[in-house]
Amino acid sequence: MNAIPTRSLGASGPRTAALGLGCMGMSAGYGEEVDRAESIATIHAALDAGVTLLDTGDFYGMGHNELLIGEALRAAPAGARERALTSVKFGALRDPDNGWSGYDGRPAAVKNFAAYSLQRLGTDHIDIYRIARVDPDVPIEETVGAIAELIQAGHVRHVGLSEAGAGTIRRAAAVTPVADLQIEYSLISRGIEDEILSTVRELGIGVTAYGVLSRGLISGHFTRDRELSPTDFRAMSPRFQGENLQHNLGLVESLRKIAEQKGVSVAQIAIAWVLSRGEDIVPLVGARRRDRLTEALGALDVTLDADDLAAIERAVPSGAAAGDRYPAGQMAHLDSER
Ligand SMILES: NC(=O)c1ccc[n+]([C@@H]2O[C@H](COP(=O)([O-])OP(=O)(O)OC[C@H]3O[C@@H](n4cnc5c(N)ncnc54)[C@H](OP(=O)(O)O)[C@@H]3O)[C@@H](O)[C@H]2O)c1
């Protein structure tokens, strides 16, 4: 049963439920131990509710996330499994100490990454395949060209991009149809509104928006006294530090007043705002528990009228956040920020 509205990912991409499930936090990124059974139950609950797009990366837990999704898909009812769409990022180079050592977008590497991902997912194809960060040493034409060859061979269905800037998007789209650009977009991360959003719209490319809750910061659940383990992204993220955090949580309190007036939660307002930005945008929510998923899905029932949108804009004007969205070293890898 599919009770969720659907959206198309660009002119060439698949139709998908209007919200996707980002599975990263089930394996990596947010520090604490994650309950494997609850992760799988969350994926099943999402599929059961009509969610179709499952987003992952081969480097999320060094393959752990793909194995988890593979296990969940095998245990899902056949209909849900057939409707599910996998969106996989590749190219990030890791080391055994959880470090990052760059990106590899060479054609032979693309095909090597894909071979491992297919094995871990246990599927015969990947629906959308994208390099996590543009490799500055390999022309994007070569990287997406390799994905186009994987499509020809039946291993992949669509090309995607991640955190690419306008110039790179144009070059990629000149080589092969691109279904979607995956990029951070939220009330407090609005950089794509400058140039990138108009570029993808001109080219008929959809957007899968991540970080719509800014990694939980604007979910309404994050508190100043929350202890973060050293492996938690947020322990290094500028927006979660000291005075920046205090300022940003102040924005959340302004948002909370609007949410309370509408009888919804802060997270639902934040997700509904991204949904309101255009039919070509599919937010990915990073729920890793069923209760969080239920809350996120509730955003689909929130209608924001012009007065609501104006009140939200006053509460959290563009550029209101304190601190960059990534630590400096990681900002440097973002083609979208050049
Ligand atoms: N292309 C890229 O560069 C890129 C980068 C990052 C992520 N992604 C993808 O985008 C997905 C989503 O990103 P994200 O997980 O960083 O961002 P997010 O959805 O903004 O944040 C997820 C965090 O928000 C918290 N949260 C609180 N209430 C929630 C609710 N109702 N629903 C969902 N989460 C809630 C979760 O908290 P608790 O679990 O602590 O309760 C979790 O820590 C990832 O899973 C990944 O697939 C892509």
Ligand as a Chemical Component Dictionary entry (heavy atoms), coordinates in Angstrom:
data_LIG
# 
_chem_comp.id                   LIG 
_chem_comp.type                 NON-POLYMER 
_chem_comp.pdbx_formal_charge   0 
_chem_comp.three_letter_code    LIG 
# 
loop_
_chem_comp_atom.comp_id 
_chem_comp_atom.atom_id 
_chem_comp_atom.alt_atom_id 
_chem_comp_atom.type_symbol 
_chem_comp_atom.charge 
_chem_comp_atom.model_Cartn_x 
_chem_comp_atom.model_Cartn_y 
_chem_comp_atom.model_Cartn_z 
_chem_comp_atom.pdbx_ordinal 
LIG N1  N1  N 0  25.432 13.359 -0.141 1  
LIG C1  C1  C 0  25.983 13.668 1.011  2  
LIG O1  O1  O 0  27.043 14.306 1.061  3  
LIG C2  C2  C 0  25.312 13.273 2.292  4  
LIG C3  C3  C 0  25.840 13.723 3.509  5  
LIG C4  C4  C 0  25.195 13.353 4.676  6  
LIG C5  C5  C 0  24.067 12.565 4.626  7  
LIG N2  N2  N 1  23.582 12.129 3.441  8  
LIG C6  C6  C 0  22.386 11.253 3.367  9  
LIG O2  O2  O 0  21.269 11.962 3.859  10 
LIG C7  C7  C 0  20.645 11.224 4.916  11 
LIG C8  C8  C 0  20.037 12.180 5.920  12 
LIG O3  O3  O 0  21.062 13.004 6.465  13 
LIG P1  P1  P 0  21.328 13.142 7.995  14 
LIG O4  O4  O 0  20.965 11.850 8.647  15 
LIG O5  O5  O -1 22.663 13.669 8.200  16 
LIG O6  O6  O 0  20.408 14.331 8.364  17 
LIG P2  P2  P 0  19.128 14.688 9.160  18 
LIG O7  O7  O 0  17.962 13.912 8.691  19 
LIG O8  O8  O 0  19.132 16.160 9.084  20 
LIG O9  O9  O 0  19.475 14.326 10.651 21 
LIG C9  C9  C 0  19.336 13.072 11.216 22 
LIG C10 C10 C 0  19.459 13.266 12.707 23 
LIG O10 O10 O 0  18.302 13.966 13.150 24 
LIG C11 C11 C 0  17.788 13.381 14.311 25 
LIG N3  N3  N 0  16.314 13.425 14.315 26 
LIG C12 C12 C 0  15.545 13.950 15.283 27 
LIG N4  N4  N 0  14.250 13.825 14.978 28 
LIG C13 C13 C 0  14.188 13.189 13.802 29 
LIG C14 C14 C 0  13.121 12.754 12.986 30 
LIG N5  N5  N 0  11.856 12.939 13.310 31 
LIG N6  N6  N 0  13.418 12.112 11.842 32 
LIG C15 C15 C 0  14.696 11.906 11.477 33 
LIG N7  N7  N 0  15.762 12.284 12.208 34 
LIG C16 C16 C 0  15.498 12.929 13.373 35 
LIG C17 C17 C 0  18.270 11.972 14.320 36 
LIG O11 O11 O 0  18.369 11.785 15.666 37 
LIG P3  P3  P 0  18.512 10.537 16.598 38 
LIG O12 O12 O 0  18.692 9.319  15.752 39 
LIG O13 O13 O 0  19.724 10.895 17.381 40 
LIG O14 O14 O 0  17.278 10.508 17.365 41 
LIG C18 C18 C 0  19.557 12.009 13.509 42 
LIG O15 O15 O 0  20.639 12.170 14.396 43 
LIG C19 C19 C 0  21.767 10.346 5.468  44 
LIG O16 O16 O 0  21.252 9.235  6.160  45 
LIG C20 C20 C 0  22.517 9.987  4.224  46 
LIG O17 O17 O 0  21.877 8.903  3.564  47 
LIG C21 C21 C 0  24.182 12.489 2.277  48 
# 
loop_
_chem_comp_bond.comp_id 
_chem_comp_bond.atom_id_1 
_chem_comp_bond.atom_id_2 
_chem_comp_bond.value_order 
_chem_comp_bond.pdbx_ordinal 
LIG N1  C1  SING 1  
LIG C1  O1  DOUB 2  
LIG C1  C2  SING 3  
LIG C2  C3  SING 4  
LIG C2  C21 DOUB 5  
LIG C3  C4  DOUB 6  
LIG C4  C5  SING 7  
LIG C5  N2  DOUB 8  
LIG N2  C6  SING 9  
LIG N2  C21 SING 10 
LIG C6  O2  SING 11 
LIG C6  C20 SING 12 
LIG O2  C7  SING 13 
LIG C7  C8  SING 14 
LIG C7  C19 SING 15 
LIG C8  O3  SING 16 
LIG O3  P1  SING 17 
LIG P1  O4  DOUB 18 
LIG P1  O5  SING 19 
LIG P1  O6  SING 20 
LIG O6  P2  SING 21 
LIG P2  O7  DOUB 22 
LIG P2  O8  SING 23 
LIG P2  O9  SING 24 
LIG O9  C9  SING 25 
LIG C9  C10 SING 26 
LIG C10 O10 SING 27 
LIG C10 C18 SING 28 
LIG O10 C11 SING 29 
LIG C11 N3  SING 30 
LIG C11 C17 SING 31 
LIG N3  C12 SING 32 
LIG N3  C16 SING 33 
LIG C12 N4  DOUB 34 
LIG N4  C13 SING 35 
LIG C13 C14 SING 36 
LIG C13 C16 DOUB 37 
LIG C14 N5  SING 38 
LIG C14 N6  DOUB 39 
LIG N6  C15 SING 40 
LIG C15 N7  DOUB 41 
LIG N7  C16 SING 42 
LIG C17 O11 SING 43 
LIG C17 C18 SING 44 
LIG O11 P3  SING 45 
LIG P3  O12 DOUB 46 
LIG P3  O13 SING 47 
LIG P3  O14 SING 48 
LIG C18 O15 SING 49 
LIG C19 O16 SING 50 
LIG C19 C20 SING 51 
LIG C20 O17 SING 52 
# 
